[in-house]
Amino acid sequence: MTETTEHWAPDHGEPYRPVPYRPERMPPEESLTRAAELRDRMRERHTVRQFAPDPVPEQVVRDAIACASTAPSGAHQQPWTFVLVRDPEVRRRIRAAAEHEERISYDGRLGEEWLAALRPLGTDRVKAHLTDAPALLVVFQERYWLGEDGTKRKHYYVDESVGIAVGMLLSALHLSGLAALVHTPSPMRFLSQVLGRPENEKAFAVIPVGYPAPDCQVPDLVRKSLDQVLVEV
Ligand SMILES: Cc1cc2nc3c(=O)[nH]c(=O)nc-3n(C[C@H](O)[C@H](O)[C@H](O)COP(=O)(O)O)c2cc1C
């Protein structure tokens, strides 16, 4: 199977080309050990909103994006783009635009029910993480395919596909020792403008990436137990 290519193009209309897939089967004892370790490591993940300015190893971020881009996607359309923003001036512009929208949101656009849902998280209209974190990953969804000649083609299950890819990105970052936050300032149109993205892309989230600040705090959140989320039939 061809894993990656410099010049990927959609297989639209191509015939089915099966190739053998024979991964080595993992012994059950090893599966058990690995699954338990992974569960415990993932329980240590927390959304971080206070970042240290320290730089992060660039290759770790690149590898996490490569990991995210292995995600399954509707009709294998891989409808995602990750924009890695390190330029402090661009991060300042993103912060200014995000805080403009967040001010309007927190001053009434969200409504009392939404504000009440956010209260336990301690968030407000100040978004220092957008300039404190050394890197921002802005994730865009490709709402439809846009050929060089302007041809448009429908993409399927874009929200689901990009959501899964972002989940894999967050797992990869966490397991590689980096902290992140999924930030969704609403509306997010300004991100397309600031980053000059094409018309077929729509911002999905801004993800600051870095190390937690030395005085970082997180809300004391309780996660559902397995028996609250698992139904066995
Ligand atoms: C789709 C999505 C949007 C989110 N948007 C924001 C946001 O705009 N601002 C923020 O501070 N946190 C945001 N979060 C982070 C959540 O508040 C956080 O994941 C949740 O409180 C659980 O905390 P944990 O990630 O530490 O388990 C978002 C998370 C998701 C999945």
The ligand as a Tripos MOL2 file, in Angstrom:
@<TRIPOS>MOLECULE
LIG
   31    33     1     0     0
SMALL
NO_CHARGES

@<TRIPOS>ATOM
      1 C1        -15.1410   20.9230   19.7530 C.3       1 LIG1
      2 C2        -14.5220   21.5350   20.9930 C.ar      1 LIG1
      3 C3        -14.5180   22.9010   21.1440 C.ar      1 LIG1
      4 C4        -13.9050   23.4850   22.2590 C.ar      1 LIG1
      5 N1        -13.8480   24.8440   22.3420 N.ar      1 LIG1
      6 C5        -13.1940   25.4070   23.3730 C.ar      1 LIG1
      7 C6        -13.0000   26.8180   23.4200 C.ar      1 LIG1
      8 O1        -13.4080   27.5490   22.5090 O.2       1 LIG1
      9 N2        -12.3500   27.3460   24.4780 N.ar      1 LIG1
     10 C7        -11.8340   26.5630   25.4760 C.ar      1 LIG1
     11 O2        -11.2450   27.1010   26.4070 O.2       1 LIG1
     12 N3        -11.9770   25.2140   25.4570 N.ar      1 LIG1
     13 C8        -12.6200   24.6210   24.4260 C.ar      1 LIG1
     14 N4        -12.7220   23.2550   24.3520 N.ar      1 LIG1
     15 C9        -12.0880   22.4180   25.3900 C.3       1 LIG1
     16 C10       -13.1360   21.8090   26.3400 C.3       1 LIG1
     17 O3        -13.6650   22.8170   27.1720 O.3       1 LIG1
     18 C11       -12.4860   20.6810   27.1420 C.3       1 LIG1
     19 O4        -12.0990   19.6610   26.2630 O.3       1 LIG1
     20 C12       -13.4270   20.1140   28.1970 C.3       1 LIG1
     21 O5        -13.7010   21.0930   29.1700 O.3       1 LIG1
     22 C13       -12.8800   18.8580   28.8590 C.3       1 LIG1
     23 O6        -11.6230   19.1080   29.4300 O.3       1 LIG1
     24 P1        -10.3780   18.1740   29.0890 P.3       1 LIG1
     25 O7        -10.0720   18.3710   27.6350 O.co2     1 LIG1
     26 O8         -9.2850   18.6590   29.9770 O.co2     1 LIG1
     27 O9        -10.7800   16.7570   29.3550 O.co2     1 LIG1
     28 C14       -13.3280   22.6590   23.2560 C.ar      1 LIG1
     29 C15       -13.3300   21.2700   23.0820 C.ar      1 LIG1
     30 C16       -13.9070   20.7160   21.9610 C.ar      1 LIG1
     31 C17       -13.8580   19.2120   21.7780 C.3       1 LIG1
@<TRIPOS>BOND
     1     1     2 1
     2     2     3 ar
     3     2    30 ar
     4     3     4 ar
     5     4     5 ar
     6     4    28 ar
     7     5     6 ar
     8     6     7 ar
     9     6    13 1
    10     7     8 2
    11     7     9 ar
    12     9    10 ar
    13    10    11 2
    14    10    12 ar
    15    12    13 ar
    16    13    14 ar
    17    14    15 1
    18    14    28 ar
    19    15    16 1
    20    16    17 1
    21    16    18 1
    22    18    19 1
    23    18    20 1
    24    20    21 1
    25    20    22 1
    26    22    23 1
    27    23    24 1
    28    24    25 2
    29    24    26 1
    30    24    27 1
    31    28    29 ar
    32    29    30 ar
    33    30    31 1
@<TRIPOS>SUBSTRUCTURE
     1 LIG1         1 GROUP 0 **** ****
